[in-house]
Amino acid sequence: MKRAKSIKKFFVYILKCKDGTFYTGYTNNLKKRIALHNTGKGAKYVKGRGPVKLVYAKVYVFRRHAMKTERKIKTMSKKRKIKLIGTCGKIIQRFLK
């Protein structure tokens, strides 16, 4: 009997840094990636700006969709990112369980 293939998930996320700036990225393991950012082993941008807080996350089945969304968010103004973050609300807590 074959095992059911697990569906891979990809997350686009926005972190709020200690200095008030935002960092956007994508990953297939959100909890692990945030932990890496908070230990200074994540992206160069976040190093020295921690601790970071997850303020937005969205899940995708396909990596290319996550990457496309990440690129789109990175080109947004801070004002537009804040508006996007407002649409997420408390939904992000379920990604960290």
Order of alpha helices (4+ residues) and beta strands (2+ residues): beta-beta-alpha-beta-alpha-alpha
